[in-house]
């Protein structure tokens, strides 16, 4: 069934109301800001009333355009029902992310699946005006980490991580494996919902790899940085050895937010799965070079225990060009992303 995205109505952005889950987190807050800058009204779903208040206080110019609803457990059926009043579109960013679990299925996989089912079920209620849902999935649901593809191979939105549910929930599997499973099976649950329930809305899934860049959500201290940015800051702080990159693909959070909003409003995006990713590979060695070059204070801090002066080379391709072409996203450079984050942390968070 052909669906209409948020932009296809005669309503202007000022009359459109978008629900963003995970709105006080790293990616979600950037999505909120992108929507607000375009004139949309935004309702943020968050587990923390305090973070919601902090977000509002930091954006006084949008006082009439931004509100928050506290949902302590996103995985329970029915919790989003009251949050849907007046909502025209949904960007579902929220998903559990823990790297020290004792029960992979109960702590990571089922919460991710149930969170997706909860938001889709609420969006499909009788009387709903929602025409499109954008789901933040992950490159983890795409990449086969047990395979070493030839250099000329390129991952696209048609590829799926072959990880089985049994392997993902196995107590002997690491939390990293379980996380990959949580993203894959939550996304599959979303596509299954569309296929089986045939709701009035369509779905767009975004599968980003590593995400870096400055933060616009409440971060009281360095310890509260999200994991990917924490790794970049650890390079600036002189960690030796440097972190190890699981993939060489990445995207700046600001570009990822743009991809989310374009996925919401672009008519042709409906029913598609994209990998928002820069064509420029990254490495933490390259990050160290950038930080030393750009910040005088870092020259004697960043470790010398790495391979300097070598630009990263991707071992396989990742199709970020489809997002650039079909959603109009222009990717920032890795240097810009690193410099903006490190400068921000040094000046405002440390």
C-alpha positions in Angstrom: 0.0 0.0 0.0 1.4 3.4 -0.9 1.7 5.7 2.0 2.1 9.5 2.4 5.0 10.8 4.3 4.7 13.7 6.7 5.5 16.3 4.1 2.8 15.2 1.6 -0.1 16.8 3.4 -1.3 20.3 2.8 -0.2 21.1 6.4 2.9 23.2 6.9 5.8 22.0 9.2 4.4 24.5 11.8 1.2 22.5 12.0 3.0 19.1 12.1 3.6 17.3 15.4 6.4 14.7 15.5 7.1 12.2 18.3 10.8 11.3 18.8 11.7 8.5 21.2 15.1 8.5 22.8 14.9 12.3 22.5 17.2 13.1 25.4 20.0 10.8 24.1 22.9 11.5 21.7 21.2 10.8 18.4 17.6 11.6 19.4 18.5 15.1 20.7 20.1 16.0 17.3 16.9 14.7 15.6 14.8 17.0 17.9 17.0 20.0 17.0 16.8 19.3 13.3 13.0 19.1 13.4 12.6 22.3 15.5 14.9 24.2 13.2 12.5 23.3 10.3 9.5 24.5 12.2 8.0 21.2 13.4 6.4 20.8 16.8 8.2 18.0 18.7 7.1 15.7 21.5 10.0 13.9 23.0 9.6 10.6 24.7 12.1 10.1 27.5 12.7 8.0 30.6 14.0 11.0 32.5 11.8 14.0 33.3 14.9 15.9 34.5 16.6 15.5 31.1 13.5 16.6 29.4 13.4 19.8 31.5 17.1 20.4 30.8 16.5 20.0 27.0 13.7 22.6 27.2 15.7 25.0 29.3 18.5 24.9 26.8 16.1 25.8 23.9 14.0 28.7 25.2 13.4 29.9 21.6 11.3 26.7 21.1 9.3 26.8 24.3 6.0 26.6 22.4 7.2 23.9 20.0 8.8 21.3 22.4 7.3 19.1 25.0 8.2 15.8 26.7 6.4 12.8 27.9 8.0 10.5 30.4 7.8 6.8 29.6 9.8 4.8 32.1 9.5 1.5 30.3 9.2 1.7 26.5 8.8 -2.0 26.2 5.3 -2.3 27.8 2.3 -2.5 25.5 0.1 0.6 25.7 2.6 3.0 27.2 2.7 5.1 24.0 -1.0 5.4 23.5 -1.5 8.7 25.3 1.6 10.1 23.7 0.1 9.8 20.3 -2.5 12.6 20.6 -2.1 14.9 17.6 1.0 13.1 16.4 1.6 13.1 12.6 4.9 11.1 12.4 7.2 9.1 14.6 11.0 8.8 14.7 11.8 5.8 16.9 15.4 6.2 18.1 15.3 4.6 21.6 16.8 1.2 22.1 18.6 -0.5 25.0 22.4 -0.5 24.8 24.3 -2.2 27.6 27.7 -3.9 27.3 27.7 -5.7 30.7 24.6 -7.9 30.7 23.9 -11.0 32.7 20.9 -12.1 30.6 21.2 -11.2 26.9 17.6 -12.0 26.0 15.9 -10.3 29.0 18.2 -7.2 29.1 18.9 -6.5 25.4 17.0 -8.5 22.9 13.4 -8.6 24.1 13.4 -5.0 25.3 14.4 -3.9 21.8 11.8 -6.0 20.1 9.0 -5.1 22.5 9.9 -1.4 22.3 9.4 -1.5 18.5 6.2 -3.4 18.8 4.9 -1.0 21.5 5.5 2.1 19.4 4.1 0.6 16.2 1.0 -0.8 17.9 0.3 2.7 19.4 0.8 4.3 16.0 -1.7 1.9 14.4 -4.6 2.7 16.8 -7.9 3.7 15.3 -8.0 7.4 14.6 -4.2 7.7 14.3 -3.0 10.3 11.7 0.5 8.8 11.5 1.6 8.1 8.0 5.3 7.2 8.4 7.6 5.8 11.1 11.3 6.1 10.8 13.2 3.5 12.8 16.8 3.8 14.0 18.2 0.4 13.4 22.0 -0.2 13.1 24.7 -1.4 10.8 24.9 -4.2 13.3 21.8 -5.6 11.7 23.5 -5.5 8.3 27.2 -6.6 8.7 28.4 -10.2 8.9 31.2 -9.9 11.4 32.3 -13.5 10.8 32.9 -12.9 7.2 35.9 -11.1 5.5 34.4 -9.9 2.2 36.7 -9.0 -0.7 37.6 -5.3 -0.8 35.4 -4.7 -3.8 32.3 -5.9 -1.8 29.8 -3.2 -0.7 27.2 -3.6 2.0 23.8 -2.2 1.1 20.4 -2.0 2.6 19.6 -5.4 1.1 22.1 -7.1 3.4 21.3 -8.7 6.7 23.5 -9.9 9.6 23.1 -13.7 9.5 23.2 -14.0 13.3 20.6 -16.4 14.6 18.3 -15.7 17.5 19.6 -18.8 19.3 23.2 -17.5 19.1 22.1 -14.0 20.2 20.4 -15.2 23.4 23.0 -17.9 24.2 24.4 -17.2 27.7 27.9 -17.9 26.3 27.5 -15.1 23.7 29.0 -11.7 24.6 26.9 -8.7 25.1 28.3 -7.3 21.9 26.8 -10.2 20.0 23.6 -9.8 21.9 23.4 -6.1 20.9 23.8 -7.0 17.3 21.0 -9.4 17.7 18.8 -6.9 19.5 19.1 -4.5 16.5 18.5 -7.2 13.9 15.5 -8.8 15.5 13.9 -5.5 16.6 14.1 -4.3 13.0 12.7 -7.5 11.7 9.8 -7.2 14.1 9.1 -3.8 12.6 9.0 -5.1 9.1 6.9 -8.1 10.1 4.4 -5.7 11.8 4.1 -3.7 8.5 3.6 -7.0 6.5 1.2 -8.6 8.8 -0.8 -5.8 10.3 -0.9 -3.6 7.2 -1.2 -0.3 9.2 -2.0 3.1 7.7 1.6 4.1 7.9 4.8 2.9 6.2 8.2 2.4 7.5 11.8 3.6 6.8 14.7 1.9 8.6 18.1 3.6 9.0 21.1 1.4 9.7 24.0 3.7 10.8 27.5 2.4 11.8 29.6 4.3 14.4 28.2 7.7 15.2 30.5 10.6 16.3 30.2 14.4 16.7 29.3 17.1 19.2 26.5 16.5 21.7 23.3 18.5 22.2 21.7 16.4 24.9 22.4 16.8 28.7 25.9 15.5 29.5 27.0 16.5 33.0 30.5 15.0 32.8 32.9 13.1 30.6 31.8 9.8 32.1 28.3 10.4 30.8 29.4 10.7 27.1 27.9 8.0 24.8 30.3 5.1 24.1 31.5 6.2 20.6 32.3 9.8 21.6 33.8 8.5 24.8 36.3 6.5 22.6 37.2 9.7 20.7 37.7 11.7 23.9 39.8 8.9 25.3 42.2 9.4 22.4 42.4 13.1 23.2 43.0 12.3 26.9 46.0 10.1 26.1 44.7 6.5 26.2 47.4 4.0 25.4 46.7 1.8 23.5 44.1 3.5 21.4 40.6 1.9 21.2 40.1 -0.7 18.5 37.5 0.0 15.8 35.1 -2.8 15.1 34.2 -1.2 11.8 35.7 1.6 9.7 32.3 3.1 8.7 30.9 6.0 10.6 28.6 9.1 10.4 28.4 12.4 12.2 25.3 12.7 14.5 24.2 15.9 12.7 24.2 14.1 9.4 22.4 11.2 10.9 19.7 13.5 12.2 19.3 15.0 8.8 18.9 11.5 7.4 16.2 10.8 9.9 14.2 13.9 9.1 14.6 13.5 5.3 13.5 9.9 5.7 10.4 11.2 7.4 9.5 13.8 4.8 10.7 12.3 1.5 7.8 10.5 -0.3 9.9 8.0 -2.2 11.7 6.8 1.0 8.7 4.8 2.2 9.3 1.0 2.7 13.1 1.4 2.2 16.1 0.5 4.3 19.2 2.7 4.2 22.8 2.8 5.5 23.6 6.4 6.4 27.4 6.4 6.3 30.2 8.7 5.2 32.3 7.5 2.2 35.4 8.4 4.3 36.6 5.6 6.5 37.8 6.3 10.1 40.4 5.0 12.5 41.4 6.0 16.0 44.9 6.5 14.7 43.6 9.1 12.3 41.6 10.7 15.2 44.9 10.9 17.2 46.6 12.6 14.2 43.7 15.1 13.9 43.6 16.0 17.6 47.4 16.5 17.8 47.3 18.7 14.7 44.3 20.8 15.7 44.9 21.3 19.5 48.1 22.7 20.9 47.2 21.3 24.4 46.9 17.8 23.0 50.5 17.5 21.5 52.0 16.3 24.8 48.9 14.4 25.9 47.8 12.1 23.0 49.9 8.9 23.1 52.7 8.3 20.6 51.9 4.6 20.8 50.1 4.3 17.4 50.7 4.4 13.7 50.9 8.1 12.9 50.4 9.7 9.5 48.4 6.9 7.9 44.9 7.5 6.5 42.5 4.7 7.2 41.5 2.3 4.4 38.2 0.5 4.5 38.4 -3.3 4.1 35.0 -3.3 2.3 32.5 -0.8 1.0 29.4 0.6 2.7 26.7 2.1 0.6 26.1 5.6 2.1 25.7 7.1 -1.4 22.1 6.0 -1.6 21.3 8.2 1.4 23.2 11.1 -0.2 21.4 10.7 -3.5 17.9 9.8 -2.4 17.7 11.8 0.9 20.0 14.6 0.0 22.4 14.2 2.9 25.8 15.8 2.6 28.3 14.1 4.9 30.8 16.0 7.1 34.4 15.0 7.2 35.8 12.9 10.0 38.1 15.8 10.9 35.2 18.2 11.4 33.4 15.7 13.5 36.4 15.0 15.7 37.4 18.6 16.1 33.9 19.8 17.0 33.5 17.1 19.6 36.9 17.5 21.2 36.7 21.2 21.3 33.2 21.0 22.9 34.3 18.5 25.6 37.5 20.4 26.5 35.7 23.8 26.7 32.3 22.9 28.3 32.3 19.4 29.8 35.7 18.6 31.4 
